[in-house]
C-alpha cells in the first residue's frame, strides 16, 4: 500500500475519483479552484508527506496547475509576512503582550513554511523536475501540524 493511502485519500486521489473519465482533472478546474484547494488542502498534504510524487507529480508538471499552486503559495507567503511584520512592530513598540509574542512565533513559522514551498515550486517551474518537491516533508518535519 502506498504511503499516502495509509493516511487516507489525499486531494489528488479524491479529484481523480471525482473525474474518473478524465486523463487530467486539471482541465476541468478554474484557476480560483486550484488556488483555493492549495490553501485549504494541498499545502498541508505536501508538508505532511501525503503526496506520492511518483503517482501525482504529473499534476505539478501541468503548467496551469503549477502556476496556480505557486500563485497561492506566494499569496500565503505575502499575507503571512505582512501579519508577522505587524506583530513585530507591535511587539517592538508595546513589548510583553503574551498573545502578540505567541502570534509572532506562529507567523514566523508560517513564513518559513511558505518560503520553502514557494522556493521548491519555483524550482519545479524552472526545471520541470518534480524531484524538488520530495524533500518538503523532511525539511518541514518539525512543522507538520502548523498548517
Helices and strands as residue ranges (DSSP letters): H 3-6, H 11-18, G 25-28, H 31-37, I 38-42, H 43-48, H 53-60, H 63-93, H 98-127, G 130-133, H 136-139, G 141-143
